[in-house]
Amino acid sequence: MKATVIDLFCGAGGLTHGFVKEKFKVVAGIDIDETCRYPYEKNNDAMFLHKSIEDVTSEEINDIFGNSSIKILVGCAPCQPFSSYSKKRSKDEKWKLLYAFSKLIAQAKPDIVSMENVPQLKTHKIFDHFVEKLENEGYAVSWYMVYCPDYGIPQTRKRLVLFASKFGRIELIKKTHKPGEYKTVRDSITKLEPIEDGEMSQRDPLHRSSPLSELNKKRIIATPQGGGWKDWDKNLMLKCHKKRTGKSFKNVYGRMIWDMPAPTITTQCIGLGHGRFGHPEQHRAISLREAAMLQTFPKGYKFLDPESKFYVNKTARHIGNAVPVKLGQVIARSIKNHVRLIHGTERV
């Protein structure tokens, strides 16, 4: 069977690379962020199409699929509109992207679909609309809440994974790790050379960390492993932390714990004040390389275009927005098992 994959909202290629590692042929990734072209194409042997999903037509999709016997359309629509932080912002422009996704599915009629997003999406009417639209188009729809450590991913990320197939219900593969076996921060980054804040490794340009102010340096030194701002002397605290309302921000300025999974990696993961992103031992926030490894990108994954100017925040955005590669593999393996079961073939 000749199965091909197109990845919508592909970003730098985390989900795509999971499919590549599971031996699927990914023919294209589509994203509105042109800066993702280099890492996407350099690492995945697939075409990058710079375009908004709202401007993509079903004819384009099917032209890219070509004569594939099994057409697989996957994607992770931007999740910010559905997060807890944004839950009340129901008029966010990005909401329309999920409607555009379901409309494109109805028009292009791929054989298999997968969509990954934050668990909070399930609480919104747009999710019910998405499922209903697919079912009306003849798809068998299944969805799962995935806790990433259960699949060997070293961060406490929780995600909603939806499958839809013209051939029947897709089952998520069984968990690969039990709580005592979870991959940890130590498993992921302990072998990297120590660096100071604001320093870059001479051997690995992606292993670089953001510089800290004198005050933030004092704060990270005063923070024990697994601790945060509540462990500081009052003279180190921000004014907001001293207010009753500030007590809810318990995870900012926190350190990771060596022998536990990391928190969810975000686009701001290299900033000390944006979460529990302090290195477990070194007095700095995690580096770009450490963030990529916690996102389960292979060490050789190339993010830095030698022909373009390097911007730390751009690369942090590429890494933080990505679907962890191993989660991409979980999704791909679930689809592979489904194809084998339905078509009785060992190939995809």
C-alpha positions in Angstrom: 0.0 0.0 0.0 1.3 3.5 -0.9 0.4 5.8 2.0 1.4 9.4 2.0 1.1 12.1 4.6 0.5 15.9 4.5 1.1 17.9 7.7 -0.9 21.0 8.2 0.4 23.6 10.7 3.7 21.7 10.4 6.0 24.3 12.1 9.6 23.1 12.3 8.5 19.5 11.8 8.1 17.7 15.1 4.9 15.8 14.1 6.3 15.2 10.6 9.5 13.8 11.9 7.6 11.3 14.1 6.0 10.0 10.9 9.3 10.0 9.1 10.9 7.9 11.9 8.0 5.5 11.6 8.8 5.1 7.8 5.9 7.0 6.4 6.4 9.1 3.3 5.6 12.7 4.2 5.2 14.7 1.0 4.6 18.2 2.4 4.2 20.4 5.4 2.0 23.6 5.3 2.5 26.5 7.6 2.0 30.3 7.6 5.4 30.8 9.3 8.0 31.0 6.5 10.9 30.8 9.1 10.0 27.2 9.6 11.0 26.3 6.0 14.7 25.6 6.7 14.3 23.2 9.7 11.3 21.5 8.1 12.8 20.8 4.7 16.4 20.2 6.0 15.3 17.4 8.3 12.4 15.7 6.6 12.9 15.4 2.9 9.5 16.9 2.3 8.3 20.1 0.6 7.4 23.1 2.8 4.4 25.2 1.5 4.2 28.7 2.9 0.5 29.3 3.2 -2.4 29.8 5.6 -4.7 26.9 5.8 -7.5 29.2 4.9 -5.9 29.7 1.5 -5.2 26.0 0.8 -7.6 24.3 -1.5 -8.7 20.7 -1.7 -7.4 20.6 -5.3 -3.9 21.6 -4.0 -4.1 18.9 -1.3 -5.0 16.2 -3.7 -2.4 17.3 -6.2 0.2 16.9 -3.6 -1.1 13.5 -2.5 -0.9 12.4 -6.1 -1.8 8.7 -6.8 -1.4 7.6 -3.2 -3.7 4.7 -2.3 -3.9 5.9 1.4 -4.1 9.7 2.0 -3.3 10.8 5.5 -3.9 14.4 6.6 -2.5 15.4 10.0 -2.1 18.6 11.9 -1.9 20.5 15.2 -3.9 23.8 14.9 -2.4 26.6 17.1 -3.6 25.7 20.6 -3.4 29.1 22.3 -7.1 29.9 21.8 -8.0 26.7 23.6 -5.6 26.9 26.6 -6.7 27.7 30.1 -5.2 31.2 29.8 -7.2 32.0 26.7 -10.4 30.2 27.5 -12.5 33.4 27.8 -11.2 34.8 24.6 -13.7 33.0 22.4 -13.3 35.5 19.6 -9.6 34.8 19.0 -8.9 34.8 15.3 -7.1 31.5 15.5 -10.4 29.7 16.4 -11.3 29.9 12.7 -8.4 27.7 11.8 -10.0 24.6 13.2 -13.1 25.3 11.2 -10.9 25.7 8.1 -9.3 22.3 9.0 -12.6 20.5 9.1 -13.8 22.3 5.9 -10.6 21.2 4.1 -11.1 17.6 5.3 -14.7 17.6 3.9 -13.5 18.9 0.6 -10.3 16.9 0.1 -11.7 13.7 1.6 -8.4 12.1 2.8 -8.6 8.5 4.0 -7.2 9.1 7.5 -7.0 12.3 9.6 -5.3 13.0 12.9 -5.5 16.2 14.9 -3.5 17.0 18.1 -4.2 19.8 20.5 -4.5 20.8 24.2 -7.0 18.9 26.4 -9.0 22.1 27.0 -10.2 21.9 23.4 -12.6 19.2 24.5 -14.6 21.7 26.6 -15.3 24.0 23.6 -18.2 23.7 21.2 -15.8 23.9 18.3 -14.5 20.4 19.2 -18.1 19.0 19.0 -18.5 20.7 15.7 -15.2 19.2 14.4 -16.2 15.7 15.4 -19.8 16.0 14.1 -18.4 17.3 10.7 -16.1 14.4 10.4 -18.8 11.8 11.3 -21.2 13.4 8.8 -18.5 12.9 6.2 -18.4 9.1 6.9 -15.3 9.0 9.2 -15.1 6.8 12.3 -13.8 9.2 15.0 -11.9 8.4 18.1 -10.0 10.6 20.5 -7.7 10.1 23.5 -6.2 12.2 26.3 -2.5 11.4 26.2 -0.1 11.9 29.2 3.3 12.2 27.5 5.4 10.4 30.2 3.3 7.3 29.5 5.0 7.1 26.1 8.6 7.9 27.1 8.4 11.6 26.5 10.3 13.5 29.3 7.8 16.2 30.0 4.4 16.4 31.8 2.6 17.5 28.7 -1.0 16.4 28.3 -2.5 16.4 24.8 -5.7 15.5 23.1 -5.2 13.2 20.1 -8.0 12.7 17.6 -8.1 10.1 14.8 -10.6 9.8 12.0 -10.6 7.1 9.4 -12.8 6.0 6.4 -11.8 2.4 7.3 -13.0 2.2 10.9 -12.0 3.3 14.4 -8.3 3.9 15.1 -7.0 2.7 18.5 -4.2 4.5 20.2 -1.2 2.3 20.9 -0.7 1.0 24.4 1.3 2.9 26.9 5.0 2.1 26.8 6.1 3.4 30.3 4.8 3.0 33.8 5.3 5.8 36.5 8.5 4.2 37.8 9.9 4.1 34.3 9.1 7.6 33.1 11.9 9.4 31.2 13.4 12.2 33.2 15.2 15.5 32.8 18.4 13.6 33.8 17.8 11.0 31.1 17.5 13.7 28.5 20.1 16.4 29.2 22.6 15.3 31.8 25.3 14.5 29.2 25.4 18.0 27.8 28.4 20.1 28.9 27.8 22.7 31.6 27.4 26.3 30.4 26.8 29.6 32.2 23.9 31.9 31.6 24.4 33.9 28.4 27.0 31.4 27.2 27.1 29.2 24.1 28.9 25.9 23.7 31.8 25.9 21.3 30.8 22.5 20.0 27.1 23.0 19.7 25.7 26.4 18.7 22.2 25.4 19.8 23.4 24.7 23.3 23.2 28.4 24.5 21.3 30.0 27.3 19.8 33.4 27.9 21.7 35.9 29.9 20.4 36.7 33.4 20.3 40.1 35.2 22.2 40.3 38.5 19.0 40.1 40.4 17.8 37.1 38.5 21.2 35.4 39.0 20.7 35.9 42.7 17.2 34.4 42.4 18.2 31.3 40.6 21.1 30.7 43.1 18.5 31.0 45.9 16.2 28.4 44.2 16.6 24.8 45.2 16.0 21.9 42.8 12.2 21.7 42.4 11.8 25.0 44.2 10.6 28.4 43.1 10.1 32.0 44.2 8.6 30.9 47.5 12.0 29.8 48.6 13.5 33.2 48.3 14.2 35.9 50.8 11.6 38.7 50.6 14.1 41.1 49.2 14.4 38.9 46.0 10.6 38.6 45.5 8.7 40.6 42.9 6.0 42.9 44.2 3.3 40.7 42.6 4.5 37.7 44.5 3.9 39.5 47.8 0.3 40.1 46.9 -2.4 37.6 47.6 -3.2 37.3 43.9 0.4 36.6 43.1 0.4 33.4 45.1 -1.2 31.5 42.2 1.9 32.0 40.0 3.8 29.3 42.0 5.7 27.8 39.0 7.4 30.9 37.7 11.1 31.2 38.4 11.2 27.5 39.2 13.9 24.9 38.8 13.3 21.5 37.1 14.0 18.3 39.0 16.6 15.9 37.7 14.7 12.7 38.4 11.3 13.8 37.2 9.9 14.7 33.7 10.2 18.3 32.8 7.2 20.6 32.7 5.5 21.3 29.4 8.0 23.0 27.1 6.7 26.2 25.6 7.9 28.9 23.3 9.2 30.8 26.4 11.1 27.9 27.8 14.5 29.6 27.7 13.3 32.4 30.0 13.7 31.9 33.7 10.6 33.9 34.6 8.1 32.1 32.4 7.7 28.9 34.2 9.7 26.0 35.8 12.5 26.3 33.3 15.5 26.7 35.5 18.2 24.1 35.0 18.1 21.6 37.9 21.7 22.4 38.9 23.3 25.1 36.8 22.4 28.7 37.6 20.5 29.5 34.4 17.4 28.7 32.4 17.6 25.7 30.0 19.3 26.1 26.7 17.8 25.8 23.3 19.4 22.4 22.9 18.1 21.2 26.2 14.6 22.4 25.2 14.9 20.5 21.9 16.0 17.3 23.6 13.1 17.5 26.1 10.9 17.9 23.0 12.5 14.6 21.9 14.1 16.1 18.7 17.1 14.0 17.7 20.5 15.6 18.6 21.2 16.0 14.9 18.0 17.9 14.0 19.1 21.1 12.3 17.3 24.3 13.4 19.9 26.9 12.4 20.0 28.1 8.8 23.7 29.0 8.1 22.5 31.4 5.4 20.2 33.4 7.7 20.7 35.6 10.8 20.1 33.7 14.0 17.4 34.9 16.4 17.1 33.1 19.8 13.4 33.8 20.2 12.6 32.5 16.7 14.3 29.2 17.4 12.7 29.0 20.8 9.3 29.4 19.1 10.1 26.7 16.6 11.0 24.3 19.4 8.3 25.2 21.9 5.5 25.2 19.3 6.4 21.7 18.0 4.7 18.5 18.7 7.2 16.3 20.5 8.8 14.0 18.0 8.0 10.9 20.1 4.4 11.9 20.3 4.4 12.2 16.6 5.7 8.6 16.5 2.9 7.5 18.9 0.3 9.0 16.4 2.1 7.5 13.4 2.4 4.0 15.0 -1.3 4.0 15.9 -2.2 4.8 12.2 0.3 2.2 11.0 -1.3 -0.5 13.1 -4.7 0.6 11.8 -3.6 0.4 8.2 -2.1 -3.1 8.8 -5.2 -4.3 10.4 -7.5 -3.0 7.7 -5.4 -3.8 4.7 -3.4 -6.8 5.9 -0.1 -5.4 4.9 3.2 -4.9 6.7 4.0 -1.8 4.7 2.7 1.8 4.7 
